[in-house]
Amino acid sequence: MFPLFKELDADVREELRAYDDFTAALLVRRGLITKEDAEAFLSPSYDEHIHDPMLMTDMPKAAKRLAEAIASKEKIAVWSDYDCDGIPGGVLLHDFLKKTGANFVNYIPHRHNEGYGVNIPGLESLARDGVTLVVTVDSGIVDNVPVAHAATLGMEVIVTDHHLPQESLPPAFAVLNPNARSDETYPYKSLCGAGVAWKLVCATLAVGFPGRELIPEGWEKWLLDMAGLSTIADMVPLTGENRVLATYGLLVMRKSPRIGFQKLCKAARVQQSKITEDDVGFMIGPRINAASRMGDPRDAFLLLSTSDEAEADVLAKKLESLNRSRRASAGAITRAVHERLEERKALGTLPAVIALGDPDWRPGLLGLVANGIAEEYGKPTFLWGREGNDTIKGSCRSGPGKVHLLNLMTAAKDAFLEFGGHAASGGFSVAPDAVFSLEEHLSEAFAHLPEQERTEEEADQHISPEQATTKLLKSLEKFAPFGMGNPKPTFALHDVRVEAVSWFGKSSEHLRLHIGRGHEEFPDPSLEAITFFARREFGDACEQLVAGKKIHILAHLERDQFTRGQPVRLRIVSMRSNRCREEAVVHRMDNRS
């Protein structure tokens, strides 16, 4: 059975006495133990919970420098990353600079030909074009050499980023990165790249420039569709200020006049007026990322920045096609990885850390594949491929354990040419001859890390099938949007009877269960529970799921958007046999792309 989280401390329960037991418990599990913090979380306010951008280290001089460049018609380049943080961030700076009448250009490096970050050839091209100020988005913090080279070309650089630096900050005119600076004065550290860029816009509007009076007060709120999109899609914690940006970002997305966003929602079959964080994470974000992974990232940028309906229509359809190609290519790589690992598993030679690759694999697809493999095998996973410029690059994911990937890569730093990332995900490059020993180096480093405690899956609440109602689901809405740092609540249903088992999808790879309800007053006598790619995740255990069997389920509650009346259903997180606790069938939902 699935145990509950531990009970609340009596003093904390008294502090949160305004809330029912379940709400109070969910608040505490999110680190919210005071009345004030709870109120701020449940009622995020733009006016009260958005911090003054001028509190950010280097922001006053960065905003003043950008305002001066706008006023003097100095040529500005916005250098943004090619993913679903950098592209929306580049779009919001594009919209701002266009609104001000600035002289500017957007530059997005090509993933396969140039790679991640600021590079010297790109800077030299911009210098020949007359650029004298470069503003980065979601990149630049590790590009010390290129940033230093920019000065020799007569360019100053304002870095806006949220990744971790090398041993020192880049020698830029200003470095805006609350996550990276030891001298940081900003009260919130976890903004995404586009979030930091949006803060620069707000600060520059506050500084002022000729023509500022023509921009309506509060206009910058319309840019929250892009800042919110990145905040959700880039998987930063949806806590504190990020929660405000995500909440108001979704509000703006639902009524955004941005024609490209409207077309993208239509192509992805997302109802714009009711868009949720799941739609952004699973439908919108992957299509934006597909542009760089399978083609040219500028297609996604142009889609989100264009005002031409015909162009938007063409680009939205193109991204939809690229996304289908991305899924097919990622599926082929996943199958190849499975074949190799199953052979090794049969021989009993699976190491503590999985590291493998192929020169024919596209590095841009490997984060998606690594995530699924790490979740399924429960091991940190490193996958590599070859870029168009013959560089061996890869992505890594930590899986369900508590392995801090950046610490692991640091412990094995001699195996890499470059590496970086976060606790749960990262990227790296290696020398061609080093790939053969990469797994050995990582497994050895893993063995010497402090022992990581793995916790048992726990439920937020035990419920019966009869209690899985619209009323319960509606009570959870005040906790949305969900994401890192604010996971969807989990419910344990014990000893439930499987009434029917069915399979759906093109290859019948997805599982649907009907769980019996004990009361006649329900219009539907059974509760639907689904999970995707069950055959891949569960293997032979799927054959044990038959009508009449009793099981334990750990699940999220959701609405079935595709059935009339949108009834409540379960999205299965984990299942266990009622017969023996050790006979566990586990399924974890894939993280967002």
TORGU-457292 format. One record per atom (N, C-alpha, C): residue in one letter; x, y, z. Coordinates in pm, whole numbers, plus 50000, padded with zeros to 5 digits. Layout:
REM TORGU-457292
aXYZ/...
This chain:
REM TORGU-457292
m500854988050000/m500005000050000/m500885012450000/f500285023849961/f501035036249955/f500805044050084/p501875046950160/p501715054150286/p501425068950262/l500835075450363/l500615089850358/l501865097150404/f502005109850359/f503035118250416/f502795119750566/k503845123150640/k503715123950785/k502735135050825/e502135133450944/e501165143050993/e501825156451023/l500995167051026/l501505180551050/l501845182751197/d502855190951218/d503195195551352/d502025203851407/a501725202351534/a500565209051594/a500665224251583/d501855229851603/d502025244451596/d501785249551454/v502265241951357/v502055245951217/v500585244851182/r499935234251229/r498505232551200/r497705244251258/e498105249151374/e497425260551435/e497655273151352/e498875274951301/e499185286551217/e498325286651091/l498025274751039/l497235273550916/l495795269450945/r495275273751058/r493935269551102/r492835274351008/a493115284250924/a492085289250831/a491785279250721/y492615268850709/y492465259350599/y492085245550650/d491385237850566/d491045224150604/d492315215650609/d492195203650666/d493375195250688/d494125192250559/f493395189050453/f494035185350328/f494785197150267/t494145208850263/t494795220850209/t496025224450291/a495895223850423/a497025227050510/a498195217550485/a497885204750469/a498945194850445/a499655197650312/l498895200950208/l499525204050079/l500395216550088/l499975226350164/l500765238550182/l502085235450250/v502025227550357/v503245224350432/v504225216550345/r503725207350262/r504615199650176/r505275208250071/r504805220350053/r505425229749961/r506265240150036/g506505237350163/g507355246250243/g506665258750293/l505345258950290/l504565270750328/l503975268450466/i504605274050567/i504215270950705/i503715283250781/t503625294650715/t503065306550780/t501805310850706/k500955317850776/k499715322950717/k500005332050599/e501015340350611/e501345349950505/e501825342750380/d502715332850397/d503215325350281/d502085317650213/a501195312050293/a500075304450236/a499165313450155/e498875325350207/e498005334650135/e498655339150004/a499965341750008/a500665345949887/a500655334949782/f500765322349827/f500775311049733/f499405308849671/l498375309049751/l497035305949703/l496405317649628/s496905329749652/s496365341549583/s497515349949529/p498235344749428/p499375352249373/p498925365549313/s499605376349348/s499215389749305/s500335396349226/y499985401349109/y500975408549027/y501485420849101/d500585428249162/d500975440849228/d501775438449355/e501455427649427/e502085425549557/e503275416049554/h503355407249456/h504355396549461/h505365396749346/i505325407249264/i506365409149162/i507405418749220/h508655414549223/h509705422549285/h510195433649193/d510715444149254/d511295455349181/d512525450449104/p512545451548971/p513695446548894/p514995453348931/m514935465648982/m516155472849016/m516895466749135/l516245457249205/l516915450449315/l517955440349264/m517865436749135/m518775426849079/m520165432849058/t521185425549101/t522555430149084/t522835433048936/d523415444548909/d523765449548775/d522585454748695/m521355453648747/m520205457948669/m520165473048644/p520455481648743/p520385496048715/p521275500248598/k522515495148594/k523395499448484/k523025492548353/a522495480248361/a522075473448239/a520895480648175/a519895484348257/a518715491248206/a519095505048149/k519965511948217/k520405525048168/k521135523648035/r521985513448024/r522755511347899/r521815507947784/l520825499447808/l519885495847702/l519035507847663/a518625515847761/a517825527847732/a518635537647647/e519915539247677/e520775548247599/e520915543247455/a521045529947440/a521185524247305/a519895526147225/i518755525047292/i517475527347224/i517385541947178/a517755551047268/a517625565347239/a518545569847126/s519745564347120/s520745568747022/s520695560846892/k519725551646879/k519595542946762/k520845534446737/e521565531846845/e522705522646839/e522195508846798/k522955501546718/k522465488546673/k522635478246784/i521525471846819/i521455462046928/i521215448346869/a521875438146924/a521595424346886/a521065416847007/v519935410046990/v519405401147093/v519835387047057/w520745381447138/w521285367947113/w520575358247207/s519655350547153/s518895341547240/s519185326947208/d518985318547309/d519135304147290/d518015299247199/y518165286647154/y517255281247054/y516165272247112/d515975272447245/d514975263547304/d513735271347348/c512875264747426/c511595270747464/c511725280247582/d512915284147615/d513165295247707/d513765306747628/g514805303747551/g515485314147476/g514635320347366/i513865312247294/i513065317547183/i511965326947234/p511115322947329/p510135332647380/p510805344947443/g511955342947508/g512675354447563/g513135363847454/g513635358147343/g514025366347229/g512835373547168/v511665366947168/v510445373047113/v510015384947199/l510055383547331/l509575394547415/l510505406547406/l511825404347390/l512725415647368/l512525421647230/h512235413147130/h511905418046996/h510685427347002/d509625422947071/d508415431047079/d508675444247150/f509465443647256/f509795455747332/f510615465547247/l511665460747186/l512525469547108/l511785475146986/k510935467046926/k510125471946814/k509185482946862/k508615481246979/k507705491247036/k508425504447061/t509685503747098/t510455515847127/t511015522547003/g510955515746889/g511545521246767/g513045519446762/a513575509846836/a515025507646843/a515555501946712/n516865503246694/n517585497346581/n518155484146632/f517585472946590/f517995460346651/f517845448846553/v518445437546591/v518345425146516/v518305413646616/n517585402946582/n517585390846665/n518505380446604/y519345374446688/y520265364046643/y520015351446725/i519785340246656/i519595327346723/i520575317446663/p521535312446739/p522495302846682/p521805289946638/h522325283946534/h521785271446485/h522305260046572/r521365251946624/r521755241446718/r522805232046660/h522645227546538/h523515217246482/h524815223046425/n524755235346376/n525945241246313/n526785249646408/e526145255946507/e526865264846598/e526915259746741/g525875252546782/g525835247646919/g525315258047015/y525305254247142/y524715262647247/y525615274347281/g524995285747313/g525715296947369/g526235306947268/v526965316547321/v527545327147239/v528825322047176/n528995324547046/n530205319846979/n530885331146904/i532175329746882/i532975340446823/i532595343346677/p532415333246591/p532025336546452/p530725344546446/g529755341046529/g528495348446529/g528695362846573/l529515364946676/l529805378546722/l530505386646613/e531435380446544/e532155387546438/e531225391546325/s530255382846295/s529255386046194/s528415398046237/l528025398446363/l527245409646414/l528055422546415/a529335421546449/a530195433446450/a530305439346309/r530435430746209/r530495435646070/r529195442446030/d528105438646097/d526795444546070/d526575457646144/g527555461546225/g527455474246296/g526885473346436/v526725461246489/v526205459546625/v527245463946727/t526805471846826/t527715476246933/t527245471947071/l525995466847082/l525485461847210/l524795448447186/v525205438247261/v524605425047252/v523895422047385/v522655417947377/v521895413547495/v521605398747479/t522115390447566/t521865376147556/t520585372447631/v519985361347592/v518815355847661/v519035340947681/d518995336647807/d519125322347840/d520465316747794/s521485324847787/s522815320347746/s523825331147782/g525095327547772/g526165337347794/g526925335647924/i526325329148023/i526955328848156/i528215320248158/v528345310648065/v529555302348062/v530455306147945/d530085316447870/d530825319947748/d531835331047774/n532755328647867/n533715338747907/n534605343247793/v535095333547713/v536015337047604/v535315344947494/p534155340547444/p533465348647344/p533065362547394/v532615363447519/v532225376447574/v533435385747581/a534575380347620/a535805388447621/a536185392747479/h535965383847383/h536305387047243/h535405398147190/a534155398647238/a533235409047193/a533805423047218/a534505424747331/a535085437847362/a536135441947259/t536885432147209/t537895435347107/t537255439346974/l535975436046958/l535245439646837/l534465452646853/g534635459046969/g533935471546993/g532505469747039/m532185458047095/m530825455447141/m530795453547292/e529735458447356/e529485455547496/e528375445147505/v528415437047613/v527475425947628/v526745427147761/i525425426047753/i524595424347873/i524125409847873/v524565402247971/v524175388147982/v522925387148067/t521865380948012/t520715376948094/t520615361748083/d520665355048196/d520755340448197/d520275335348333/h520145322248344/h519805316348474/h520595303548500/h521495300048408/h522335288248428/h523505291448521/l524225281148562/l525345282948652/l526595286448573/p527465294948629/p528665299548558/p529815289748569/q530925293248501/q532175285948522/q532785291048653/e534085290448666/e534695294648791/e534535309548817/s534355317348711/s534145331748726/s533065336248630/l532475347848657/l531465353448568/l532125358448440/p531405358748329/p531975364048205/p532255379048219/p533265383948149/p533635398148160/p532715407148077/a531425407048111/a530425414548037/a530225428348099/f529575437248025/f529235450448080/f528325448648201/a527385439348192/a526485436148304/a526105421548296/v525965415348412/v525535401248419/v524285400548506/l523165397648442/l521885396248513/l521585381448526/n521775376148645/n521555361848669/n521445359548820/p520235360348876/p520075358649021/p520525345049071/n520575335148982/n520925321449020/n522425319349030/a523215328848980/a524635326148960/a525565334649046/r525085345649100/r525985355349161/r526025354149313/s527225354149367/s527375353849513/s527015367349575/d527055378049493/d526725391449542/d525295395549504/e524445385549476/e523095388649429/e522245395149537/t521505405549498/t520635412849591/t519155410849560/y518845403349455/y517455401149418/y516855390649511/p515615392449557/p515055383249657/p514625369649605/y514575367749473/y514165354749418/y515225350049319/k515675337649333/k516825332849256/k516485324249136/s515245319549123/s514955308549030/s514235312548902/l514345325048861/l513745329248734/l514355321348618/c513545319148514/c514105313148392/c514765324248309/g515375320448196/g516065330248114/g515145341248064/a513975337448013/a513025347347963/a512495356048077/g512395350248197/g511965358048313/g512945369248343/v514245366248336/v515265376548359/v515195387148249/a515005382748123/a514895392248012/a513675401348030/w512565395848078/w511375403948102/w511645414248211/k512425410548311/k512795419948416/k513615431648359/l514475428648263/l515255439248197/l514335448848123/v513305443448058/v512315452047991/v511645461248092/c511185455648203/c510505463648306/c511415474648359/a512675471148383/a513625480948436/a513925491948334/t514035488348208/t514335498248104/t513165507748086/l511955502648095/l510785511448092/l510785521048210/a511245516348325/a511305524848444/a512365535748430/v513495532448367/v514555542348346/v514085553148249/g513435549148142/g512875558548046/g513825561747932/f513255566647823/f513995570247702/f513055578547616/p513545585747517/p512665593547431/p511605584547365/g510355587747382/g509275579647330/g508645570647433/r509245570147551/r508685561847658/r507255565647690/e506975578647679/e505635583447713/e504555578247617/l504975573147502/l504015567947404/l503635553347431/i504365546947523/i504075532947558/i503155532847680/p501965527047669/p501005527447780/p501575521047907/e501225526648020/e501615520748148/e501015506648158/g501815497248197/g501355483448210/g501435475448082/w501915481547973/w501995474347845/w502835461747857/e503865462047943/e504775450647956/e504055437948002/k502855439448058/k502105427548101/k501735418747982/w501575424747864/w501245416747746/w502385407547707/l503595410347755/l504745401747726/l504785389547818/l503865389047914/l503855377848007/l503435364847940/d502825365547820/d502545352947752/d503835345647721/m504875353047680/m506165346847648/m506955343647775/a506965352647873/a507675349947998/a507035338248072/g505705337548072/g505005326548137/g505205313448064/l505185313847931/l505405301847852/l506765295647886/s507805304047889/s509145299047921/s509235294048064/t508615301048156/t508665297048297/t508085283148315/i506995280248244/i506365267048254/i507155256548176/a507525259748051/a508155249847964/a509585246548004/d510295255948067/d511705253448100/d511875246348233/m510765243148299/m510775235048420/m511585241048534/v511495254148551/v512025260348672/v510975258848781/p511335260348908/p510345258549015/p509185268349002/l507955263249009/l506785271949003/l506405276349144/t507345283249205/t507175288549340/t507505303349336/g507175310449444/g507565324449454/g507145332549333/e508065340649285/e507755349449173/e507435341649045/n508065330249027/n507745322048910/n506275317948908/r505705315649025/r504285312049031/r503425323648981/v503835335649013/v503095347448966/v503225348648814/l504455347048763/l504675348148619/l503915337248543/a503885325148597/a503165314248530/a501655316648535/t501155320948649/t499715323248665/t499225334148571/y499905345648574/y499485356748489/y499865354148343/g500935346448322/g501295342748185/g500195334648119/l499605325248194/l498495317348140/l497285326048112/l497015335848199/l495905344948176/l496085352648046/v497325357348021/v497595364747898/v497525355447778/m498085343347790/m498035333747680/m496605330947636/r495685330347732/r494305326847700/r493615337447615/k494095349647620/k493485360247539/k494515367747455/s495665361447433/s496725368047358/s496305370547214/p496515382747165/p496225385647023/p497355381346931/r498395375446985/r499555371246906/r499105360746804/i499115364246676/i498525355746573/i499275342446561/g500595342646578/g501365330346569/g501045320746682/f500815326046801/f500455317546914/f499075311446892/q498155319346836/q496825314146807/q496895302546707/k497705304346603/k497855293946501/k498525281546558/l499495283546648/l500195272246709/l499235264146796/c498385271046872/c497395264046955/c496455255946866/k496035261846757/k495115254846666/k495765242446608/a497025243746564/a497735232346506/a497935221146607/a498145225046734/a498365215146841/a497065210146902/r495925215246852/r494605211546903/r494465214947051/v494945226947084/v494835232347220/v493825243747217/q492855243447309/q491875254147318/q492505266047388/q492825276547312/q493585287747367/q492895294047487/s491595295647481/s490885302547589/s490905294947721/k491295281947716/k491345273847838/k492715267347856/i493735273147798/i495065267047801/i495565265347944/t496205253947971/t496735250848104/t498235248648098/e498835246848214/e500265244048218/e500605230848150/d499705221148155/d499935208548084/d499955210747933/d499075219147883/d499075222347740/d500395228647699/v500895237747781/v502175244247751/v503305234147754/g503335225947859/g504445216747877/g504465205247778/f503285200147744/f503245188047662/f502875190547516/m502285202147485/m501815204647349/m502535216447283/i502585227847350/i503175239847291/i504695239547295/g505245236847413/g506705236647428/g507415227247332/p506975214647320/p507645205447228/p507635210247083/r506585217147041/r506545221946903/r507515233446881/i507675241846981/i508675252546971/i510085246646969/n510325236847054/n511635230447058/n511935222546931/a510885217546866/a511085209546744/a511765217546634/a511575230646635/a512165238946530/a513685237646529/s514305238346646/s515775237246651/s516245222846646/r515455213646700/r515895199746704/r515825193146566/m514895197646483/m514715191246353/m514935200746236/g515115213746263/g515255223246153/g515935236046198/d515295247546172/d515865260646201/d515065267146314/p515735271046424/p515005277146537/p514315290246501/r514765296746394/r514135309346355/r512685307446312/d512335295346270/d510945292846234/d510025294946354/a510445290246471/a509645292146592/a509645306846634/f510795313346623/f510875327546657/f509965335846567/l510045333346437/l509215341046343/l507735338446365/l507375326146398/l505975322946424/l505425331346539/l506195332446647/l505725339446766/l505855354546756/s506625359446661/s506845373946650/s506135380346530/t505655372046437/t505055377746316/t503675383646343/s503295393346261/s501935398846265/s501185395446137/d501815387146052/d501245383345924/d500515369845939/e499215369745918/e498435357645941/e498835346245848/a499095349545720/a499465339145624/a500795332745662/e501755341045702/e503055335745744/e502905327145868/a502085331745962/a501865324246085/a501245310646055/d500315310145963/d499655297645927/d500655287645871/v501525292445781/v502535283745719/v503505278545825/l503965287645912/l504965283746012/l504385274346117/a503135276446156/a502515267446254/a502405253346199/k502015252246073/k501925239146010/k503305232745996/k504315241145971/k505685235945959/k506155230246093/l505895237546202/l506295232646334/l505555219846371/e504285218846329/e503535206646355/e504165194846284/s504585196946159/s505245186346083/s506585182646145/l507345192846187/l508645190246251/l508465182546381/n507405185546454/n507175178446580/n506865163846557/r506105160846450/r505845146746418/r507155139646382/s508015146446307/s509315140646272/s510165138746396/r510095148346489/r510855147246614/r510435135046692/r509135132846704/r508645121346780/r509055108246715/a509015107846583/a509405095646513/a510895092946533/s511715103346521/s513165101646536/s513525097946679/a512885104646776/a513145101346917/a512715087146948/g511605082846888/g511135069046909/g512125058846856/a512725061846740/a513705052646683/a514935051546772/i515385063046827/i516535062846917/i516195055247044/t515005057547097/t514565050547219/t514585035547199/r514075030947085/r514075016547058/r515495011147050/a516405018746988/a517795014346978/a518445013547117/v518155023247202/v518695023147339/v518145011147416/h516855008647403/h516244997247471/h516894984147429/e517124982447302/e517734970047254/e519094967747318/r519904978247322/r521244976847383/r521144973847531/l520274981047600/l520194979347745/l519584965847784/e518624961147706/e518024948147738/e519044936947719/e519914938347619/e520974928447600/e521914928347720/r522274940247766/r523174941247882/r522474936748010/k521184939748019/k520434935548138/k520384920348148/a520214913848033/a520174899148031/a521504893248073/l522594900548045/l523944895948083/l524324900248225/g523444908448286/g523734913248421/g524844923548425/t524964931748318/t526084941348312/t525624955948308/l524424958548358/l523974972448363/l524734979848473/p525394990948441/p526174998248541/p525315007548625/a525935014348721/a525205023548807/a524745035848730/v525505039548627/v525175050948541/v525155046048397/i524095049148325/i523995045448184/i524585056448098/a525515052648010/a526115062347917/a526375055347785/l525675059447683/l525885053647551/l525445063447444/g525805060547319/g525465069747211/g525735063947076/d525585072546976/d525785068546837/d526055081246757/p527055081246670/p527335093346590/p526165097646504/d525235088646474/d524095092046390/d522925098046468/w523005098146601/w521925103746680/w522045118946687/r520895125846673/r520885140346685/r520925144246833/p521935151946876/p522005155847017/p520755163247066/g520105170646977/g518925178147018/g517755169547060/l517775156847026/l516675147747062/l516975139747188/l518215140347235/l518635130647335/l518135133747476/g517815146347504/g517255149347634/g515925142447656/l515105142047551/l513805135447559/l513975120547585/v514905114547510/v515115100147523/v515745096847658/a516745104647698/a517435102147825/a516465102847942/n515495111947934/n514525113148042/n513715100348058/g513225094947946/g512445082647954/g513255070748002/i514495069747955/i515355058547995/i515695059548143/a516045071648189/a516395073548330/a515225070048421/e514025073848380/e512835070748460/e512575055648462/e512685049448346/e512345035248338/e513345026348410/y514635029348396/y515665020748455/y516095025448594/g515635037348633/g515965042448766/g517425045648784/k518095049648676/k519535052748682/k519825065848609/p520825073448655/p521245085148578/p521635080848437/t521205088248338/t521395084048199/t522045095248117/f523125091648048/f523865100947961/f523845095347819/l523295102947726/l523245098647586/l523955108947499/w524725104347400/w525465113647316/w525245110747167/g525465121047088/g525395120046943/g526395129846883/r526295132146753/r527265140946686/r526535152646621/e527015164746650/e526475176746587/e526915177746442/g526325187446370/g526695189446231/g528145193646212/n528735199746318/n530145203846310/n531085193246366/d530585180646378/d531345169046422/d531665168946572/t531095178246649/t531275178146794/t530425167146856/i530995159746950/i530245149447024/i529585156147143/k528245156747141/k527505163447247/k526385154247296/g525935156947416/g524875148547470/g524055155447576/s523055148147625/s522185152747732/s522095142047839/c521805146347962/c521695136748072/c520515140248160/r519965129948222/r518835131548315/r519105122848438/s518605127248553/s518935120448678/s518035108448706/g516795108448655/g515885097648688/g515205100048821/p514535089948876/p513715091748996/p514495093049126/g515785090449126/g516555091449249/g516905105749283/k517805107549377/k518185120949421/k519615124349379/v520085118449270/v521435121349222/v521465135349165/h522385143549211/h522575157149160/h523535156349042/l522985158248920/l523785155848800/l524995164948790/l524845177448829/l525985186548820/l527105182048913/n526755177049031/n527765171649122/n528435159249063/l527625150848999/l528155138648939/l529125142048826/m528755151448740/m529635155248629/m530895162148680/t530755169848787/t531925176348845/t532905165948899/a532365155548960/a533215144849014/a533925137148902/a533355137348781/a533965130448667/a534395140448560/k534815152448602/k535045163448508/k536115160548404/d537055151948437/d538125148848341/d537615141148219/a536405135648230/a535835128148118/a535205137148013/f535015150048046/f534285159047958/f535175170047901/l534765175247786/l535335187647737/l534615199447802/e533285198547805/e532455208647870/e531235201647930/f530695207648035/f529445202348092/f528765213348171/g527475211648194/g526725221348273/g525305216448291/g524525223848370/g523145220248390/g522665222248531/h521715213948572/h521045215148701/h521135201748775/a520365200848882/a520345188348960/a519755176848880/a518715179648801/a517975168848735/a518325167048588/s518935177048525/s519225176048382/s520475183848349/g521075180548234/g522275187648194/g522695184148053/g523775190348012/g524345187747881/g525845186547891/f526475180747790/f527915178647796/f528475176747656/s529775178147645/s530495174447523/s531725166547564/v532145157347477/v533295148847506/v534165147547382/a535425144347402/a536315141447290/a535885128247226/p536045126947093/p535595114747024/p536135101847085/d537395101847131/d537945089447186/d537555087147332/a536925097347394/a536565096247536/a535215089547557/v534435088047450/v533095082247468/v533175067647513/f534275060947479/f534395046747512/f534595044347660/s535115054247731/s535345052747876/s534415061447960/l533475068447894/l532605077747966/l531785070648074/e531175059348039/e530345052148135/e531155047548255/e532355042848229/e533225038048339/e533575049648433/h533945061148377/h534295072748460/h533105077348543/l531915077848482/l530735082448554/l530315072748664/s530385059848635/s530015049848736/s530975050148854/e532245052248826/e533235053248934/e532985065649018/a532685077048953/a532395089349027/a531125087749109/f530145080849053/f528875078449122/f529105070549251/a529995060849244/a530265052249359/a530875060049475/h531515071249446/h532185078949550/h531365090949597/l530185093049538/l529315103749587/l528695099649719/p528325109249804/p527625105749928/p526395097449896/e526105087649979/e524975078649954/e523675086449947/q522905083649845/q521645090749824/q520485082549879/e519695088949962/e518525082150018/e517395082049916/r516805070649892/r515655069749803/r514395067849888/t513445076649868/t512255076349951/t511155068149884/e510305062449966/e509185054749916/e508105064249863/e507395059749761/e506305067949707/e505235069749814/e504825082349833/e503845085449934/e502675092949871/a501515091649932/a500305098049883/a499965110249965/d499365120149899/d498875131849972/d497595128450048/q496815119149991/q495565115450058/q495115101650010/h494525093950102/h493875081350066/h492425084450032/i491945079349920/i490555081249883/i489985068249829/s488675067649824/s487985056449760/s487595060849619/p487245051749530/p486795055849396/p485605065449401/e484755063949504/e483575072649515/e483955087049547/q485145088949606/q485575102449644/q486315109749532/a486585102949422/a487245109349307/a486185116849227/t485855128849272/t484745136449217/t485215149849160/t484305156049087/t484565169449034/t484805179249148/k484095177649257/k484265186549373/k485685185849426/l486225173649440/l487595172049488/l488585178149389/l488375175549260/l489265181049159/l489235196249161/k488075202049176/k487955216649178/k488675222549299/s488705215149409/s489385220249529/s490895221349508/l491415214349407/l492855214749379/l493235226449289/e492255232849225/e492565243049125/e493315254949184/k493085257849312/k493765269149373/k495265266749388/f495705254149372/f497125251049378/f497805252049241/a497025252649134/a497595253748999/a498155267848979/p499085269448883/p499645259348793/p500665250348864/f500655237648823/f501545227848882/f502835226648802/g503885222448870/g505175220648804/g506225217548909/m507495219848875/m508565217448971/m508365226049095/g508535219749212/g508345226949337/g506895227849379/n505995224449288/n504565224449317/n503925212949241/p504235200549278/p503725189049202/p502235187049220/k501635180349123/k500225176949136/k500025167649256/p498995169849335/p498725160849448/p498485146549401/t498925137149482/t498745123049449/t497755116649546/f496945107549492/f495915100949570/f496115085949562/a496025079549676/a496155064949681/a494775058649693/l494495049049606/l493255041349611/l493645026749635/h493275021449748/h493705008149789/h492604997649770/d493044985749731/d492124974249717/d490944977349624/v491264984149514/v490184987249419/v490074975849318/r488854973549273/r488574962449183/r488614967049038/v489404960148957/v489454962948814/v488234956548748/e487374965148690/e486174960148623/e486444956548477/a487354964048413/a487644961548272/a489034966848239/v489684960448142/v491014964448095/v490934966047944/s491424977447893/s491444979347747/s492704987047709/w492994986547579/w494214992847527/w493825002247414/f494575013347401/f494275022747294/f495585028647241/g495475036347134/g496655041247065/g496905033546937/k497745038946849/k497995032746720/k498515018446733/s499355016346835/s499915002946854/s499384996546982/s498255001647030/s497654996447155/s498674996547268/e499395007747278/e500455008747378/e500005015647507/h498795021547507/h498315028947622/h497225020947694/l497185022247825/l496315013947907/l495145021947965/r493955015947961/r492775021748025/r492155011148117/l491995014748242/l491315006048338/l489995012348379/h489025003948409/h487785008648470/h487725002848611/i487655011848709/i487695008248850/i486265008648905/g485884998648977/g484524997849027/g484235007949136/r483025013749129/r482525022549234/r481405015249307/g481325017549436/g480385009549515/g479015015549534/h478765027449475/h477475033949500/h476705035749370/e475405033549377/e474575033849257/e474295048049210/e474525058349298/e474145071849259/e475055077649151/f476195071249123/f477085076249019/f476505072748882/p476415082748791/p475925079948656/p476735069148587/d478065069548609/d478945059348554/d479365050348670/p479045037548665/p479365028648778/p480845026048794/s481675030548701/s483115028148713/s483885041148693/l485085041448747/l485995052848736/l487115049248639/e487345057748541/e488385054948443/e489765058848497/a490755050448468/a492145053148503/a493005049848382/i493885059248343/i494695057048223/i496175059248252/t496995053648167/t498435056148168/t498955053548028/f499985060947989/f500525059947854/f501765051047849/f501965044647734/f503115035947708/f503255025247816/a502125019647853/a502115009947963/a502894997347928/r502784992547805/r503494980247769/r505004982147782/r505484993847742/r506904996447754/r507334997147900/e506495003747982/e506865005948121/e506624993648208/f505514986448182/f505124975548271/f505594961848225/g505824960348094/g506274947548042/g505244936548065/d505714924748105/d504854913048121/d503804914948230/a504054924148323/a503094926148432/a501734930848382/c501714936648260/c500434940948203/c499464929348188/e500024917748160/e499144906248136/e498454901748264/q498934906448380/q498304902848507/q497094911548537/l496924922348460/l495814931448482/l494584925948412/v493714919648487/v492514913448431/v491304917648514/a490154916948452/a488914920248523/a488774911448647/g488404917748756/g488224910648882/g489414911848975/k490554916048923/k491754917149006/k491674929549095/k492194928549217/k492264940149306/k493694945549311/i493824958749302/i495144965049299/i495144977649384/h496334983049409/h496514996149471/h496985005749362/i496435017849360/i496785027749258/i497215040649325/l498305046649273/l498715060149309/l498495068649183/a497715079549196/a497315086649075/a497065101449101/h497085109148990/h496605122948991/h495155122848945/l494415133248983/l493065135248931/l493125145048815/e492325142548710/e492265151648597/e490905150848531/r490625160348443/r489405160048363/r489685152948232/d488755144948188/d488855138848056/d488315148847954/q489245156147890/q488855167047801/q488165162147674/f488275149247644/f487785144147517/f486465136447529/t485905136347650/t484635129447670/t483575139647710/r482375138047658/r481285147347688/r481065148647839/g480975160847885/g480805163248027/g482115164248103/q483215160748036/q484565161348096/q484585155148237/p484285142248247/p484285135748379/p485685134848438/v485715132648568/v486995130848638/v487545116848608/r488835116048589/r489485103048573/r490815103248646/l491445091648657/l492745090448723/l493835089848617/r494925096948641/r496145095048561/r497125087248649/i497345074748616/i498095065648703/i499555069648711/v500065070548832/v501485073048858/v502185059848890/s501515051348968/s502105038649009/s500985028849042/m501265015949024/m500305005549060/m501034994349133/r500324988149224/r500884976649295/r499844965649306/s500344953749297/s499454942249312/s498964941549456/n497714937549473/n497154935749607/n497714923349674/r498244914149594/r498684901149647/r500004902249721/c500904910349669/c502224911049731/c502824924649705/r503214931349807/r503734944949793/r504954945649704/e505764935049707/e506984935249627/e506704933649479/e505504928249445/e505154926849304/e504634940349256/a505544949549236/a505174963349205/a505224965749055/v504214972449008/v504174977048870/v504214992148877/v505284998148830/v505465012448850/v505465019748718/h504765030548716/h504785039248598/h504935053648642/r505855060648586/r506035074748616/r505785082748490/m505055093248505/m504795101848389/m506095108148342/d506275109148209/d507445115648153/d507465130248195/n508685135548225/n508825149848250/n508595157448122/r508415170348133/r508145178348015/r509365179447926/s509095180947801/s510195182147705/s510915195147728/
